Amino acid sequence: MAFANSISNDELALLPAAQFDGDIVVVDTEPALVEACRYLSQQHVLGFDTETRPSFKVGVSYKVALLQLSTYDRCYLIRLCNVKPVQKLISILQRSDIVKIGTDVTGDIRSLSKLRRFTPRGFVDLQNEVAKVGIADRSLRKISGIVLGRKVSKAQRLSNWEAQSLTQQQKIYAATDAWVCLKIYDKLQTA
């Protein structure tokens, strides 16, 4: 299957939305994180993303606040602003037998490493994968449009990921970002 090299914002706007409709599990305590890791450690492939509270001041930056790890029907939103990354989570990020698929993986790993050092293994960056099939666009939004024919909303991107509780819109946005990486990867593998 041949994919378009790029997609315009106007073309993207006409596409139907991609939206995760599985179970979204917010993890903000250590017992909940241990339980999440028990499930995630049994998976072979996961969608992967992170979110950081945006800064609107020069020289001010924040630590990564949210780690999203998704299967096809369940997404864990791990609130790293509330719970420390336990060894079981680090182990998942270091396992080469669990493939973790995302975009701009290097940047996400760099942000996670500021919380706790680890040796990343088993990561696949969709930006590299789409380059192999001639797609020039590198944003998740545009990759999804080209490969899946679905647009990914970025409306919540600049919201406060350190808020006391996440809104329903934030949860859906975050889960969709990780889950859609799985869908794109699958489509690329069968193309």
C-alpha positions in Angstrom: 0.0 0.0 0.0 1.3 3.4 -0.9 0.8 6.3 1.4 0.7 10.0 0.6 4.0 11.9 1.2 2.2 14.6 3.3 -1.2 16.0 4.2 -2.3 19.6 4.4 -4.1 21.0 7.5 -7.2 21.6 5.3 -7.2 18.0 4.2 -6.7 16.9 7.8 -9.6 19.0 9.0 -12.0 17.1 6.8 -11.1 13.6 8.2 -13.1 11.9 10.9 -11.6 11.9 14.4 -9.7 9.1 15.9 -10.8 8.5 19.5 -9.9 5.8 22.0 -13.1 4.1 23.3 -11.6 1.5 25.6 -11.1 1.5 29.3 -9.1 4.5 30.7 -7.4 3.8 34.0 -6.0 6.8 35.9 -3.1 5.7 38.1 -2.2 8.1 40.9 -1.2 5.9 43.8 1.6 3.3 44.3 -0.8 0.4 44.8 -2.6 1.3 41.6 0.7 1.6 39.8 1.8 -1.8 41.0 -1.5 -3.3 39.7 -1.1 -1.5 36.4 2.4 -2.8 36.0 1.2 -6.3 36.7 -1.1 -6.1 33.6 1.3 -4.1 31.4 4.2 -6.5 32.0 2.1 -9.3 30.4 1.7 -7.4 27.1 3.8 -7.7 24.0 3.1 -4.3 22.4 2.1 -0.9 23.9 1.2 2.5 22.6 3.5 5.0 24.4 3.3 8.8 25.1 3.9 11.4 27.8 2.4 14.8 28.6 4.1 17.7 30.4 2.5 20.8 31.8 3.1 23.6 29.3 5.2 26.6 30.3 4.3 30.0 28.9 7.4 31.7 30.4 10.8 31.8 29.0 13.2 29.6 31.0 10.5 27.9 32.9 9.9 24.2 32.3 8.2 21.4 34.1 8.9 17.7 34.7 6.8 15.1 32.8 3.5 14.8 34.5 1.8 11.8 32.7 2.9 8.6 31.1 0.4 6.9 28.8 0.8 3.1 28.1 -2.0 1.6 26.0 -3.2 -1.7 24.7 -5.9 -1.9 22.1 -8.6 -1.8 24.7 -7.1 -0.4 27.9 -5.0 2.7 28.5 -3.2 3.5 31.7 -2.7 7.2 32.5 0.2 7.1 35.0 0.2 10.5 36.9 4.0 10.8 37.5 3.3 14.2 39.2 1.5 12.2 41.9 3.3 8.8 42.0 7.0 7.9 41.7 8.1 5.5 38.9 8.5 2.3 40.9 11.0 -0.4 39.8 8.2 -2.5 38.2 7.4 0.4 35.8 11.1 1.0 35.1 11.4 -2.7 34.3 8.7 -2.4 31.6 10.5 0.6 30.0 13.7 -1.5 29.9 12.3 -4.7 28.5 13.1 -5.4 24.9 10.3 -8.0 24.6 7.6 -5.4 25.2 7.5 -3.2 22.2 6.6 0.4 23.0 5.5 2.5 20.1 5.3 6.3 20.0 6.3 9.5 18.2 9.3 11.6 19.3 10.3 8.7 21.5 13.7 10.3 22.2 12.2 13.4 23.7 9.8 11.4 25.9 12.6 9.1 27.1 14.7 12.2 27.9 11.9 13.6 30.0 11.3 10.3 31.8 15.0 9.9 32.5 14.9 13.2 34.5 12.6 11.5 37.0 14.6 8.3 37.2 17.4 7.0 35.1 16.8 3.8 33.0 18.1 2.0 29.9 15.3 2.2 27.3 14.7 -0.9 25.3 12.0 -2.0 22.9 11.0 1.4 21.7 9.8 2.1 18.2 9.5 5.7 16.9 6.8 6.1 14.3 8.7 9.0 12.9 11.4 6.6 11.8 8.9 4.0 10.6 7.0 6.4 8.3 10.2 7.7 6.8 10.8 4.1 5.5 7.6 4.3 3.5 8.1 7.8 2.1 6.0 9.8 4.5 7.6 13.2 5.1 5.2 14.5 7.8 6.4 13.7 11.3 3.7 14.9 13.7 1.4 12.3 15.2 -1.6 14.3 13.9 -0.4 14.2 10.3 0.9 10.6 10.5 -2.5 9.5 11.7 -4.2 11.4 8.9 -2.0 9.9 6.2 -1.9 6.3 7.5 -5.3 5.8 9.2 -7.4 8.5 7.4 -8.3 9.8 10.9 -7.3 13.1 12.6 -6.0 13.2 16.2 -7.3 16.2 18.2 -4.6 18.4 19.8 -7.1 20.5 21.7 -5.9 19.4 25.1 -2.2 19.5 24.4 -1.6 22.7 26.3 -3.8 21.9 29.2 -2.5 21.5 32.8 -1.4 17.9 33.2 -0.6 18.5 36.8 -4.1 19.6 37.7 -5.6 18.0 40.9 -7.7 15.8 38.6 -7.8 15.3 34.9 -10.9 16.3 32.9 -12.7 13.7 30.8 -11.4 15.5 27.7 -7.8 15.3 29.0 -8.2 11.5 29.6 -9.6 10.8 26.2 -6.9 13.0 24.5 -4.1 11.3 26.4 -5.4 7.8 25.8 -6.0 8.4 22.1 -2.4 9.7 21.7 -1.0 6.4 23.0 -3.5 4.1 21.4 -3.4 5.6 17.9 0.3 4.8 17.8 -0.6 1.1 18.0 -3.1 1.5 15.2 -0.6 3.3 13.0 2.1 0.7 13.6 -0.3 -2.1 12.7 -1.3 -0.5 9.5 2.4 0.2 8.6 3.2 -3.5 9.2 0.4 -4.7 6.9 1.1 -2.2 4.1 
